[in-house]
Amino acid sequence: MRKISGKTYWLVGASEGLGRALAMRLSKAGCSLVLSARNADSLSALADSLPGPARVVVCDVSDRGSVEQAAQAAGEIDGLVYLAGVYWPFPATEWHADQTETMFDVNLTGAARVLGQVVPAMVARGAGHVVITGSLSGYRGLPGSIGYSSSKAGLMHLAESMHADLRGSGVDVQLANPGFIRTRLTDKNDFAMPFLMEPDQAADEMLTLMRSEKFQRAFPRVFSWLFRGANFLPDWAYFRVFGGK
C-alpha cells in the first residue's frame, strides 16, 4: 500500500465537486495540499475548511503563462492530481465549435500543460506520483458527447503512455475513470444517469486507487463493465446499439 501521509499533493481542479471532496479526504489522511483552480474565493474557503495544511494557487489550465506561474508557486511536490474538466453535452449534428475547443483545451491540453511543468522535475528526482482523471466515457465514442468523451479518451491514452515510459523511473502514474458524479457538470444532462455517485463516494474510490499500486481504477465497478466490455464488440454491433438510427 502506498504511503501518502506526510506527502504534498497539488490538486488541479480542486474548487468543487470531486476535487473538493478529494481534498478533504487527502487532508484527513495527513497530506499537505496545494489547491488550484480559477476561483480564488472557492479555493480559499476550501483551504480554511480542511483539517490539515493547504495553500491556494490560482491557475487557469487553458493559459500556459498561468500554468507556469502556478507550478513555480506550488514548488516541489510529491504528487499531482489532475481533476480539471469542463463539459457540455451535444451531438455532432448540433456542433458547438467554441465549446468543443474549450473541452479539448481544458480536459486534455490543459493536462499536458500542467504535466509539462511537473513531470520533468519528478523524473530528475526519481520520485513522484501522478494521478489523472479520465472517464468511463473515454473507452469508446459515445453519441451526444462530441468534445468530452474524445478529450477524455486522449487523456486516458496520455496516462497509458506515461505509465509505459515511466515504469522503473520512480515516478508512478495512475488513471481514475469515474462514471456519473453529481456535480454542476452532470446537472446539464437531460437523460437518466445510472449508478450516479455523490462526490464523496467518487473521492473514496480515488483515494483507494492512490493508496494502491494499481495503474487504473474504473468505477462504479459494475457500471464500468459495460464500457470496458464495449471495446470487445465489433463495430457493427457497437454502433447498432450506440449509433444513430
C-alpha positions as protocol buffer text, in pm:
chain_id: "A"
residue {
  index: 1
  type: MET
  ca { x: 0 y: 0 z: 0 }
}
residue {
  index: 2
  type: ARG
  ca { x: 127 y: 345 z: -92 }
}
residue {
  index: 3
  type: LYS
  ca { x: 201 y: 579 z: 197 }
}
residue {
  index: 4
  type: ILE
  ca { x: 52 y: 922 z: 132 }
}
residue {
  index: 5
  type: SER
  ca { x: 55 y: 1070 z: 483 }
}
residue {
  index: 6
  type: GLY
  ca { x: 312 y: 1348 z: 510 }
}
residue {
  index: 7
  type: LYS
  ca { x: 324 y: 1396 z: 131 }
}
residue {
  index: 8
  type: THR
  ca { x: 247 y: 1716 z: -56 }
}
residue {
  index: 9
  type: TYR
  ca { x: -9 y: 1688 z: -336 }
}
residue {
  index: 10
  type: TRP
  ca { x: -102 y: 1951 z: -591 }
}
residue {
  index: 11
  type: LEU
  ca { x: -472 y: 1922 z: -682 }
}
residue {
  index: 12
  type: VAL
  ca { x: -555 y: 2097 z: -1007 }
}
residue {
  index: 13
  type: GLY
  ca { x: -932 y: 2144 z: -1031 }
}
residue {
  index: 14
  type: ALA
  ca { x: -995 y: 2142 z: -657 }
}
residue {
  index: 15
  type: SER
  ca { x: -1256 y: 2411 z: -608 }
}
residue {
  index: 16
  type: GLU
  ca { x: -1572 y: 2197 z: -627 }
}
residue {
  index: 17
  type: GLY
  ca { x: -1722 y: 1855 z: -694 }
}
residue {
  index: 18
  type: LEU
  ca { x: -1482 y: 1561 z: -696 }
}
residue {
  index: 19
  type: GLY
  ca { x: -1177 y: 1784 z: -647 }
}
residue {
  index: 20
  type: ARG
  ca { x: -1319 y: 1941 z: -335 }
}
residue {
  index: 21
  type: ALA
  ca { x: -1423 y: 1605 z: -189 }
}
residue {
  index: 22
  type: LEU
  ca { x: -1083 y: 1452 z: -263 }
}
residue {
  index: 23
  type: ALA
  ca { x: -907 y: 1748 z: -100 }
}
residue {
  index: 24
  type: MET
  ca { x: -1096 y: 1676 z: 220 }
}
residue {
  index: 25
  type: ARG
  ca { x: -1008 y: 1307 z: 204 }
}
residue {
  index: 26
  type: LEU
  ca { x: -638 y: 1372 z: 144 }
}
residue {
  index: 27
  type: SER
  ca { x: -619 y: 1636 z: 413 }
}
residue {
  index: 28
  type: LYS
  ca { x: -773 y: 1398 z: 667 }
}
residue {
  index: 29
  type: ALA
  ca { x: -523 y: 1135 z: 553 }
}
residue {
  index: 30
  type: GLY
  ca { x: -234 y: 1361 z: 656 }
}
residue {
  index: 31
  type: CYS
  ca { x: -137 y: 1521 z: 326 }
}
residue {
  index: 32
  type: SER
  ca { x: -30 y: 1879 z: 275 }
}
residue {
  index: 33
  type: LEU
  ca { x: -215 y: 2028 z: -21 }
}
residue {
  index: 34
  type: VAL
  ca { x: -169 y: 2286 z: -291 }
}
residue {
  index: 35
  type: LEU
  ca { x: -514 y: 2374 z: -422 }
}
residue {
  index: 36
  type: SER
  ca { x: -560 y: 2513 z: -773 }
}
residue {
  index: 37
  type: ALA
  ca { x: -848 y: 2626 z: -991 }
}
residue {
  index: 38
  type: ARG
  ca { x: -956 y: 2960 z: -1135 }
}
residue {
  index: 39
  type: ASN
  ca { x: -1182 y: 3067 z: -847 }
}
residue {
  index: 40
  type: ALA
  ca { x: -968 y: 3206 z: -565 }
}
residue {
  index: 41
  type: ASP
  ca { x: -1263 y: 3257 z: -329 }
}
residue {
  index: 42
  type: SER
  ca { x: -1379 y: 2896 z: -355 }
}
residue {
  index: 43
  type: LEU
  ca { x: -1025 y: 2770 z: -305 }
}
residue {
  index: 44
  type: SER
  ca { x: -972 y: 2989 z: 0 }
}
residue {
  index: 45
  type: ALA
  ca { x: -1298 y: 2869 z: 156 }
}
residue {
  index: 46
  type: LEU
  ca { x: -1193 y: 2510 z: 92 }
}
residue {
  index: 47
  type: ALA
  ca { x: -846 y: 2563 z: 239 }
}
residue {
  index: 48
  type: ASP
  ca { x: -998 y: 2716 z: 553 }
}
residue {
  index: 49
  type: SER
  ca { x: -1227 y: 2414 z: 596 }
}
residue {
  index: 50
  type: LEU
  ca { x: -953 y: 2150 z: 575 }
}
residue {
  index: 51
  type: PRO
  ca { x: -806 y: 1991 z: 888 }
}
residue {
  index: 52
  type: GLY
  ca { x: -452 y: 1996 z: 751 }
}
residue {
  index: 53
  type: PRO
  ca { x: -220 y: 2248 z: 584 }
}
residue {
  index: 54
  type: ALA
  ca { x: -325 y: 2379 z: 243 }
}
residue {
  index: 55
  type: ARG
  ca { x: -207 y: 2657 z: 14 }
}
residue {
  index: 56
  type: VAL
  ca { x: -407 y: 2828 z: -259 }
}
residue {
  index: 57
  type: VAL
  ca { x: -250 y: 2878 z: -601 }
}
residue {
  index: 58
  type: VAL
  ca { x: -487 y: 3017 z: -864 }
}
residue {
  index: 59
  type: CYS
  ca { x: -437 y: 2854 z: -1203 }
}
residue {
  index: 60
  type: ASP
  ca { x: -609 y: 2868 z: -1541 }
}
residue {
  index: 61
  type: VAL
  ca { x: -504 y: 2549 z: -1722 }
}
residue {
  index: 62
  type: SER
  ca { x: -603 y: 2699 z: -2058 }
}
residue {
  index: 63
  type: ASP
  ca { x: -330 y: 2965 z: -2019 }
}
residue {
  index: 64
  type: ARG
  ca { x: 31 y: 2848 z: -2041 }
}
residue {
  index: 65
  type: GLY
  ca { x: 164 y: 3151 z: -1855 }
}
residue {
  index: 66
  type: SER
  ca { x: -79 y: 3093 z: -1570 }
}
residue {
  index: 67
  type: VAL
  ca { x: 24 y: 2726 z: -1551 }
}
residue {
  index: 68
  type: GLU
  ca { x: 394 y: 2815 z: -1543 }
}
residue {
  index: 69
  type: GLN
  ca { x: 340 y: 3066 z: -1264 }
}
residue {
  index: 70
  type: ALA
  ca { x: 125 y: 2823 z: -1067 }
}
residue {
  index: 71
  type: ALA
  ca { x: 382 y: 2544 z: -1097 }
}
residue {
  index: 72
  type: GLN
  ca { x: 652 y: 2776 z: -971 }
}
residue {
  index: 73
  type: ALA
  ca { x: 432 y: 2883 z: -680 }
}
residue {
  index: 74
  type: ALA
  ca { x: 344 y: 2522 z: -597 }
}
residue {
  index: 75
  type: GLY
  ca { x: 713 y: 2439 z: -565 }
}
residue {
  index: 76
  type: GLU
  ca { x: 844 y: 2087 z: -512 }
}
residue {
  index: 77
  type: ILE
  ca { x: 557 y: 1843 z: -474 }
}
residue {
  index: 78
  type: ASP
  ca { x: 534 y: 1471 z: -412 }
}
residue {
  index: 79
  type: GLY
  ca { x: 223 y: 1421 z: -622 }
}
residue {
  index: 80
  type: LEU
  ca { x: -13 y: 1578 z: -873 }
}
residue {
  index: 81
  type: VAL
  ca { x: -381 y: 1502 z: -921 }
}
residue {
  index: 82
  type: TYR
  ca { x: -534 y: 1644 z: -1239 }
}
residue {
  index: 83
  type: LEU
  ca { x: -909 y: 1691 z: -1193 }
}
residue {
  index: 84
  type: ALA
  ca { x: -983 y: 1997 z: -1406 }
}
residue {
  index: 85
  type: GLY
  ca { x: -1256 y: 1948 z: -1663 }
}
residue {
  index: 86
  type: VAL
  ca { x: -1541 y: 2113 z: -1848 }
}
residue {
  index: 87
  type: TYR
  ca { x: -1841 y: 1956 z: -2018 }
}
residue {
  index: 88
  type: TRP
  ca { x: -2127 y: 2043 z: -2249 }
}
residue {
  index: 89
  type: PRO
  ca { x: -2343 y: 1764 z: -2396 }
}
residue {
  index: 90
  type: PHE
  ca { x: -2435 y: 1784 z: -2764 }
}
residue {
  index: 91
  type: PRO
  ca { x: -2421 y: 1560 z: -3074 }
}
residue {
  index: 92
  type: ALA
  ca { x: -2227 y: 1617 z: -3395 }
}
residue {
  index: 93
  type: THR
  ca { x: -2550 y: 1726 z: -3563 }
}
residue {
  index: 94
  type: GLU
  ca { x: -2554 y: 2029 z: -3330 }
}
residue {
  index: 95
  type: TRP
  ca { x: -2182 y: 2104 z: -3322 }
}
residue {
  index: 96
  type: HIS
  ca { x: -2074 y: 2392 z: -3096 }
}
residue {
  index: 97
  type: ALA
  ca { x: -1724 y: 2488 z: -3209 }
}
residue {
  index: 98
  type: ASP
  ca { x: -1628 y: 2707 z: -2913 }
}
residue {
  index: 99
  type: GLN
  ca { x: -1744 y: 2457 z: -2653 }
}
residue {
  index: 100
  type: THR
  ca { x: -1574 y: 2167 z: -2833 }
}
residue {
  index: 101
  type: GLU
  ca { x: -1243 y: 2352 z: -2843 }
}
residue {
  index: 102
  type: THR
  ca { x: -1273 y: 2451 z: -2477 }
}
residue {
  index: 103
  type: MET
  ca { x: -1333 y: 2090 z: -2371 }
}
residue {
  index: 104
  type: PHE
  ca { x: -1018 y: 1978 z: -2552 }
}
residue {
  index: 105
  type: ASP
  ca { x: -822 y: 2276 z: -2422 }
}
residue {
  index: 106
  type: VAL
  ca { x: -910 y: 2219 z: -2056 }
}
residue {
  index: 107
  type: ASN
  ca { x: -959 y: 1843 z: -2037 }
}
residue {
  index: 108
  type: LEU
  ca { x: -664 y: 1732 z: -2249 }
}
residue {
  index: 109
  type: THR
  ca { x: -429 y: 2015 z: -2348 }
}
residue {
  index: 110
  type: GLY
  ca { x: -462 y: 2169 z: -2003 }
}
residue {
  index: 111
  type: ALA
  ca { x: -338 y: 1845 z: -1851 }
}
residue {
  index: 112
  type: ALA
  ca { x: -43 y: 1844 z: -2092 }
}
residue {
  index: 113
  type: ARG
  ca { x: 44 y: 2199 z: -1987 }
}
residue {
  index: 114
  type: VAL
  ca { x: 45 y: 2108 z: -1619 }
}
residue {
  index: 115
  type: LEU
  ca { x: 227 y: 1779 z: -1667 }
}
residue {
  index: 116
  type: GLY
  ca { x: 494 y: 1954 z: -1871 }
}
residue {
  index: 117
  type: GLN
  ca { x: 575 y: 2169 z: -1569 }
}
residue {
  index: 118
  type: VAL
  ca { x: 574 y: 1881 z: -1318 }
}
residue {
  index: 119
  type: VAL
  ca { x: 692 y: 1554 z: -1474 }
}
residue {
  index: 120
  type: PRO
  ca { x: 1047 y: 1657 z: -1577 }
}
residue {
  index: 121
  type: ALA
  ca { x: 1130 y: 1756 z: -1218 }
}
residue {
  index: 122
  type: MET
  ca { x: 988 y: 1431 z: -1085 }
}
residue {
  index: 123
  type: VAL
  ca { x: 1193 y: 1232 z: -1336 }
}
residue {
  index: 124
  type: ALA
  ca { x: 1507 y: 1424 z: -1237 }
}
residue {
  index: 125
  type: ARG
  ca { x: 1444 y: 1341 z: -869 }
}
residue {
  index: 126
  type: GLY
  ca { x: 1348 y: 982 z: -946 }
}
residue {
  index: 127
  type: ALA
  ca { x: 1032 y: 1018 z: -739 }
}
residue {
  index: 128
  type: GLY
  ca { x: 676 y: 1136 z: -792 }
}
residue {
  index: 129
  type: HIS
  ca { x: 311 y: 1037 z: -814 }
}
residue {
  index: 130
  type: VAL
  ca { x: 78 y: 1150 z: -1094 }
}
residue {
  index: 131
  type: VAL
  ca { x: -295 y: 1078 z: -1090 }
}
residue {
  index: 132
  type: ILE
  ca { x: -503 y: 1160 z: -1396 }
}
residue {
  index: 133
  type: THR
  ca { x: -882 y: 1168 z: -1403 }
}
residue {
  index: 134
  type: GLY
  ca { x: -1027 y: 1010 z: -1715 }
}
residue {
  index: 135
  type: SER
  ca { x: -1385 y: 891 z: -1760 }
}
residue {
  index: 136
  type: LEU
  ca { x: -1583 y: 578 z: -1843 }
}
residue {
  index: 137
  type: SER
  ca { x: -1697 y: 775 z: -2148 }
}
residue {
  index: 138
  type: GLY
  ca { x: -1344 y: 762 z: -2287 }
}
residue {
  index: 139
  type: TYR
  ca { x: -1334 y: 390 z: -2363 }
}
residue {
  index: 140
  type: ARG
  ca { x: -1529 y: 425 z: -2691 }
}
residue {
  index: 141
  type: GLY
  ca { x: -1702 y: 703 z: -2878 }
}
residue {
  index: 142
  type: LEU
  ca { x: -2049 y: 782 z: -2746 }
}
residue {
  index: 143
  type: PRO
  ca { x: -2342 y: 964 z: -2906 }
}
residue {
  index: 144
  type: GLY
  ca { x: -2414 y: 1315 z: -2782 }
}
residue {
  index: 145
  type: SER
  ca { x: -2063 y: 1352 z: -2642 }
}
residue {
  index: 146
  type: ILE
  ca { x: -1869 y: 1549 z: -2901 }
}
residue {
  index: 147
  type: GLY
  ca { x: -1566 y: 1703 z: -2731 }
}
residue {
  index: 148
  type: TYR
  ca { x: -1598 y: 1548 z: -2387 }
}
residue {
  index: 149
  type: SER
  ca { x: -1555 y: 1175 z: -2445 }
}
residue {
  index: 150
  type: SER
  ca { x: -1291 y: 1237 z: -2712 }
}
residue {
  index: 151
  type: SER
  ca { x: -1087 y: 1466 z: -2487 }
}
residue {
  index: 152
  type: LYS
  ca { x: -1111 y: 1213 z: -2205 }
}
residue {
  index: 153
  type: ALA
  ca { x: -1006 y: 933 z: -2439 }
}
residue {
  index: 154
  type: GLY
  ca { x: -698 y: 1136 z: -2530 }
}
residue {
  index: 155
  type: LEU
  ca { x: -626 y: 1197 z: -2162 }
}
residue {
  index: 156
  type: MET
  ca { x: -655 y: 826 z: -2083 }
}
residue {
  index: 157
  type: HIS
  ca { x: -422 y: 744 z: -2373 }
}
residue {
  index: 158
  type: LEU
  ca { x: -176 y: 1001 z: -2239 }
}
residue {
  index: 159
  type: ALA
  ca { x: -183 y: 836 z: -1895 }
}
residue {
  index: 160
  type: GLU
  ca { x: -115 y: 495 z: -2051 }
}
residue {
  index: 161
  type: SER
  ca { x: 181 y: 629 z: -2250 }
}
residue {
  index: 162
  type: MET
  ca { x: 325 y: 796 z: -1941 }
}
residue {
  index: 163
  type: HIS
  ca { x: 281 y: 479 z: -1738 }
}
residue {
  index: 164
  type: ALA
  ca { x: 463 y: 278 z: -2005 }
}
residue {
  index: 165
  type: ASP
  ca { x: 752 y: 525 z: -2025 }
}
residue {
  index: 166
  type: LEU
  ca { x: 792 y: 590 z: -1652 }
}
residue {
  index: 167
  type: ARG
  ca { x: 787 y: 234 z: -1519 }
}
residue {
  index: 168
  type: GLY
  ca { x: 1102 y: 189 z: -1311 }
}
residue {
  index: 169
  type: SER
  ca { x: 1177 y: 562 z: -1305 }
}
residue {
  index: 170
  type: GLY
  ca { x: 1041 y: 620 z: -955 }
}
residue {
  index: 171
  type: VAL
  ca { x: 751 y: 824 z: -1096 }
}
residue {
  index: 172
  type: ASP
  ca { x: 421 y: 640 z: -1059 }
}
residue {
  index: 173
  type: VAL
  ca { x: 128 y: 718 z: -1288 }
}
residue {
  index: 174
  type: GLN
  ca { x: -232 y: 624 z: -1212 }
}
residue {
  index: 175
  type: LEU
  ca { x: -558 y: 665 z: -1401 }
}
residue {
  index: 176
  type: ALA
  ca { x: -902 y: 703 z: -1242 }
}
residue {
  index: 177
  type: ASN
  ca { x: -1203 y: 654 z: -1471 }
}
residue {
  index: 178
  type: PRO
  ca { x: -1526 y: 753 z: -1297 }
}
residue {
  index: 179
  type: GLY
  ca { x: -1880 y: 727 z: -1423 }
}
residue {
  index: 180
  type: PHE
  ca { x: -2151 y: 983 z: -1349 }
}
residue {
  index: 181
  type: ILE
  ca { x: -2082 y: 1208 z: -1049 }
}
residue {
  index: 182
  type: ARG
  ca { x: -2340 y: 1453 z: -919 }
}
residue {
  index: 183
  type: THR
  ca { x: -2186 y: 1794 z: -999 }
}
residue {
  index: 184
  type: ARG
  ca { x: -2280 y: 2112 z: -1180 }
}
residue {
  index: 185
  type: LEU
  ca { x: -2147 y: 1944 z: -1496 }
}
residue {
  index: 186
  type: THR
  ca { x: -2376 y: 1642 z: -1484 }
}
residue {
  index: 187
  type: ASP
  ca { x: -2664 y: 1873 z: -1391 }
}
residue {
  index: 188
  type: LYS
  ca { x: -2659 y: 1965 z: -1762 }
}
residue {
  index: 189
  type: ASN
  ca { x: -2766 y: 1615 z: -1863 }
}
residue {
  index: 190
  type: ASP
  ca { x: -3131 y: 1560 z: -1951 }
}
residue {
  index: 191
  type: PHE
  ca { x: -3105 y: 1180 z: -1961 }
}
residue {
  index: 192
  type: ALA
  ca { x: -3100 y: 907 z: -1698 }
}
residue {
  index: 193
  type: MET
  ca { x: -2761 y: 859 z: -1532 }
}
residue {
  index: 194
  type: PRO
  ca { x: -2726 y: 503 z: -1398 }
}
residue {
  index: 195
  type: PHE
  ca { x: -2515 y: 447 z: -1087 }
}
residue {
  index: 196
  type: LEU
  ca { x: -2493 y: 823 z: -1021 }
}
residue {
  index: 197
  type: MET
  ca { x: -2233 y: 881 z: -748 }
}
residue {
  index: 198
  type: GLU
  ca { x: -2204 y: 1159 z: -495 }
}
residue {
  index: 199
  type: PRO
  ca { x: -1866 y: 1340 z: -496 }
}
residue {
  index: 200
  type: ASP
  ca { x: -1773 y: 1185 z: -160 }
}
residue {
  index: 201
  type: GLN
  ca { x: -1827 y: 834 z: -299 }
}
residue {
  index: 202
  type: ALA
  ca { x: -1609 y: 908 z: -601 }
}
residue {
  index: 203
  type: ALA
  ca { x: -1342 y: 1061 z: -377 }
}
residue {
  index: 204
  type: ASP
  ca { x: -1331 y: 740 z: -174 }
}
residue {
  index: 205
  type: GLU
  ca { x: -1269 y: 547 z: -497 }
}
residue {
  index: 206
  type: MET
  ca { x: -992 y: 789 z: -593 }
}
residue {
  index: 207
  type: LEU
  ca { x: -825 y: 756 z: -255 }
}
residue {
  index: 208
  type: THR
  ca { x: -841 y: 377 z: -277 }
}
residue {
  index: 209
  type: LEU
  ca { x: -661 y: 395 z: -612 }
}
residue {
  index: 210
  type: MET
  ca { x: -399 y: 639 z: -482 }
}
residue {
  index: 211
  type: ARG
  ca { x: -315 y: 414 z: -189 }
}
residue {
  index: 212
  type: SER
  ca { x: -278 y: 111 z: -414 }
}
residue {
  index: 213
  type: GLU
  ca { x: -6 y: 4 z: -655 }
}
residue {
  index: 214
  type: LYS
  ca { x: -254 y: -43 z: -940 }
}
residue {
  index: 215
  type: PHE
  ca { x: -237 y: 164 z: -1256 }
}
residue {
  index: 216
  type: GLN
  ca { x: -609 y: 203 z: -1323 }
}
residue {
  index: 217
  type: ARG
  ca { x: -940 y: 204 z: -1139 }
}
residue {
  index: 218
  type: ALA
  ca { x: -1277 y: 231 z: -1317 }
}
residue {
  index: 219
  type: PHE
  ca { x: -1585 y: 294 z: -1106 }
}
residue {
  index: 220
  type: PRO
  ca { x: -1859 y: 221 z: -1019 }
}
residue {
  index: 221
  type: ARG
  ca { x: -1728 y: -129 z: -1090 }
}
residue {
  index: 222
  type: VAL
  ca { x: -2045 y: -290 z: -1227 }
}
residue {
  index: 223
  type: PHE
  ca { x: -2122 y: 10 z: -1448 }
}
residue {
  index: 224
  type: SER
  ca { x: -1764 y: 11 z: -1578 }
}
residue {
  index: 225
  type: TRP
  ca { x: -1805 y: -341 z: -1716 }
}
residue {
  index: 226
  type: LEU
  ca { x: -2046 y: -204 z: -1979 }
}
residue {
  index: 227
  type: PHE
  ca { x: -1794 y: 48 z: -2108 }
}
residue {
  index: 228
  type: ARG
  ca { x: -1486 y: -169 z: -2088 }
}
residue {
  index: 229
  type: GLY
  ca { x: -1672 y: -462 z: -2239 }
}
residue {
  index: 230
  type: ALA
  ca { x: -1777 y: -246 z: -2536 }
}
residue {
  index: 231
  type: ASN
  ca { x: -1413 y: -249 z: -2651 }
}
residue {
  index: 232
  type: PHE
  ca { x: -1457 y: -614 z: -2743 }
}
residue {
  index: 233
  type: LEU
  ca { x: -1764 y: -559 z: -2961 }
}
residue {
  index: 234
  type: PRO
  ca { x: -1716 y: -544 z: -3339 }
}
residue {
  index: 235
  type: ASP
  ca { x: -1801 y: -208 z: -3490 }
}
residue {
  index: 236
  type: TRP
  ca { x: -2127 y: -326 z: -3649 }
}
residue {
  index: 237
  type: ALA
  ca { x: -2257 y: -447 z: -3313 }
}
residue {
  index: 238
  type: TYR
  ca { x: -2135 y: -148 z: -3115 }
}
residue {
  index: 239
  type: PHE
  ca { x: -2287 y: 113 z: -3346 }
}
residue {
  index: 240
  type: ARG
  ca { x: -2611 y: -81 z: -3379 }
}
residue {
  index: 241
  type: VAL
  ca { x: -2652 y: -31 z: -3002 }
}
residue {
  index: 242
  type: PHE
  ca { x: -2498 y: 314 z: -2958 }
}
residue {
  index: 243
  type: GLY
  ca { x: -2514 y: 477 z: -3300 }
}
residue {
  index: 244
  type: GLY
  ca { x: -2779 y: 694 z: -3459 }
}
residue {
  index: 245
  type: LYS
  ca { x: -3070 y: 545 z: -3647 }
}
